[in-house]
Amino acid sequence: MSGRPLDILEDTLEESVTVSLKGGETITGVLEGYDQHMNLVVAGAEDTTVIRGDNVVSIEL
């Protein structure tokens, strides 16, 4: 695994993640997609959420 953020996201596709957001909220689900701005698509048990990259504080496996 390379240390570049987008390479790490590529290796994490289809894995369960917990995303911490600037407002203190956390979203847990399966990472379904991302783009060069680190916008994320996370699919949870009930819905699919698109998270704007500038709101992400951290992503945990």
C-alpha positions, 0 to 999 in steps of 0.5 A: 500500500502506498502512502498517497491518500488516493492510493489508500482510498483505492485499496479501501474500496468495498471495505467498512469504514468510519468517516469522522466529519468536521461537525463531530458526526461520524458515518459508518458504512462501506466505501463505494467510491471516491474522486480526486477531491476525496468526495466519498460515497459510503453505503450504509445499512439504510442508505447511501451517503455522499460526503464532500471531501472538505468535510472529512477529518479522518477515515478509519478502517 
